[in-house]
Amino acid sequence: MITEPIRRCAGCGRKTGKSELIRIVRLPSKQVVFDPRLEHQGRSLYFCPRMKCFETLMRRGAPDKLMKSTLPREVRDAVISYLSCTESAS
């Protein structure tokens, strides 16, 4: 039986399957991108698809600590837009 990798939300700390979380990735080129479909490889941080978790991880400075990179404004705006759409659809 193959099990899904477990990851921890950088916001609330909940451990769950990787497919239940979304992530931000620092690519080998040092570019930081929002990766909701888990397509890219690189240093990343995972978080629950909830605005509260994203706000918490930003307040804690998680991108700087976990990815060793600051989060560009366009990535932050893309995450907020994505979360706004998914939360309003629920």
Secondary structure, 3 states (H helix, E strand, C coil): CCCCCEEECCCCCCEEEHHHCEEEEECCCCCEEECCCCCCCCEEEEECCCHHHHHHHHHCCHHHHHCCCCCCHHHHHHHHHHHHHHHHHC
